[in-house]
Amino acid sequence: MQPYFLPYVGYYQLIGSVDVLIVYDNIKYTKKGWINRNRFLLNGKDVMFSLPLKSAADHLSIKERELAPDFNRDKLLNQLRGAYGRAPYFSQAFPVIEQIVREKESNLFNFLHQSIVRVCSKLGIVTRIRISSDVAVDHNLKGQDRVLALCKAVDTDVYINAIGGTDLYSKQDFQARGIELKFIRSRPFTYGQLGNEFVPWLSIVDALMFNPLDKVQDCIRSNYDLV
């Protein structure tokens, strides 16, 4: 998977459902995706928050991108504090979010990697996380061919991808390599958001702010289907 910044619960369900997560560091950074941004709740509406990046060429990989030198960590934390200060589990969630945001790392991939590791620790997810460039494969391969090479390199017999990948990968092609391809589909996860109309699939920040930790952990462990 690509690394994302504080993604929604489904991302962590995927991590929790596998023995090994391989997170890409050596693929092209894409704009307008979820790599360095996500959504949180502000006054009942979903609002985008993001990590500002240093200007760079479009062809660079995630591991070659840097956070902007003027990234104001206090400003982002104050935005989240203002949005969730009245949430019932603010004191449960905010300390780990603050640790993540205040990380002094300037490299985009390293910053995202530490955020994934820290949230997984908070959620009790013990999945082994590997970095794609550390796996001995031909990294010039693209798409499904690259995924198959990574699967072979770590000797897997089951590959699980997000449900959005159903049009990208062929179960027959994986089966021909002795690998079962499955997709993870999150079930609805609803909860109170300070009396507002529920806004689904926001950042994990939102789920942690409005739910006791054990409820979020239960969602991560079981509130999905493999198809």
Phi, psi and omega in degrees: 000155169289154172279139178235159181268109178047057185290180183284173187301329182300327178296319181282333172297319177298313179299316182291342184271356185239166176276326182222129170256127171256116182256128184288130169243339187248043169239161185298135173291133180245135179283158174062020173258208183249010184299313184237025177206162176200187185241140173230174185261127177223115180054041176082001181238151177279134183230141180279138168232152188209165172263119179289140183247149173294138179301137183200168180295147184294337185277354185291151178278171180301318183287350178261000180264152183234148172294150179298139180301332181263018177304117183266095182296323179297321180298314179296316179296323178292325175299314181291322178296318179293325181285324190241009183304331180265000180294145187295336183241031178304315183292337176284320190266322191296321181303318180288326176296319179296319177301317181296310185292325182278357176307131187280356180300135179257340178287131185300310182297314181298323178295314180293321180300314180294328179292320178296315181299317183290319178294319177301318178299317179300322183274356181077022179273125185250013179305137176289131181247122177245156180258134190302319183293345178275353181265131187281088175222173174282105185279006171274349177295155182236156169052228183299323180299322179290318178299315179298320179295319178295319178300315179297320184296329180256010172058051180267154172243355174223129175244127180247130180234163176297153185299335178293350181270006184298330179271356184260335188233147182253123178299327180294319180294321178291317180300324179297338177261008179078024183239130175273126180261126178231157177237141181261129181238116181289140171275160178304139178229099184249152181196167180288140178232065178058037175080001179275162174298133188295133175249113186276164169057040172278179177307154175305336177306316182296314180299319181288331180287329188250004183222147172297152185303320183294331177291318177295319179297320177298319177298317180298320185283328194220349188272054180203168175235146172256123185235000000 
